[in-house]
């Protein structure tokens, strides 16, 4: 298992997750790592890319690059060069469903898995956290039908075998995440992982730990317990614990 940092939420561009972003950079073990930003979920937002440069280049000293995938269709060689030469890859938030469909069409998901297996640090927020899990709780339908939508389960890459919910303490258009996620866990009998805004789960070579940059922010195991769905907060300790203890109760 390689290195993944799954961030529940927070505006990276405004420095809200800076302690987490610093951890992402430190995990590379390099003084000036190559940091690749993939903003597919935000429809290749230029403003998002500029915010990433502000933090990861200006604040954290990375050599930054961006990979646009919607209005451009890079060749396989170009994709390989961008993805496999990076020390860290950060995936921005937005429309998870659109992002995963585009990635699969272009083979980006397979290249990201190769990068993971060769030791590249994979990170991201919201949609950029969901993508590393088997499935995620997503508000993607709000992008298509803003007046009539429901949360959906989106299939991710499966590097972490769980159903993930970013923004666990948040909402989209007034619809709270947590209660809907509990219903999804009950429906699919899945092991769920909820991650609050301003919190992240760091996965390193088969171990994990939870870090937060706001008091009260945390991560949670969400699972079927008899006829009920239980929510158990994951302790925030410095030491890595086996991922197996996160994915089962």
QUIUR-V409760 format. One record per backbone hydrogen bond with DSSP energy under -0.5 kcal/mol. NH is the residue of the N-H (numbers start at 1). CO is the residue of the C=O. Records with the same first field share a line. If there is no record, write none. Layout:
BEGIN
NH->CO  CO
END
This chain:
BEGIN
3->120
4->203
5->122
6->201
7->5  124
8->199
12->10
14->11
15->12
16->11
18->15
20->17
21->17
22->18
23->19
24->20
25->21
26->22
27->23
28->25
29->26
30->25
33->30
35->33  63
36->34  88
37->65
38->90
39->37
42->39
43->40
44->39
45->39
49->45
50->46
51->47
52->48
53->49
54->50
55->51
56->52
57->52  53
58->53
59->54  55
60->55
61->57
62->56
63->33
64->62
65->35
67->37
68->66
79->75
80->76
81->77
82->78
83->79
84->80
85->81
86->83
87->34
88->34
89->121
90->36
91->123
92->38  90
95->41
96->94
99->95
100->96
101->97
102->98
103->99
104->100
105->101
106->102
107->103
108->103
109->103
111->107
112->108
113->109
114->110
115->111
116->112
117->113
118->114
119->116
120->115
121->87
122->3  120
123->89
124->5
125->91
126->7
128->125
129->126
130->126
131->127
132->129
133->130
134->160  162
135->162
136->154
137->164
138->136  152
142->139
143->140
144->140  141
145->141
148->145
152->138
154->136  152
156->134
157->131
158->133
159->132
160->132
162->160
163->191
164->135  162
165->193
167->8
168->195
170->167
172->175
175->172
176->174
177->170
178->168
180->176
181->177
182->178
183->179
184->180
185->181
186->182
187->183
188->184
189->185
190->185
192->190  222
193->163
194->220
195->165
196->218
198->9
199->196
200->211
201->6
202->200  209
203->4  201
204->207
205->2
207->204
208->241
209->202
211->200
213->198
217->214
220->194
221->232
222->192
223->230
225->228
228->225
230->223  228
232->221
234->219
235->233
237->235
241->208
243->206
245->242
246->242  243
247->243
END
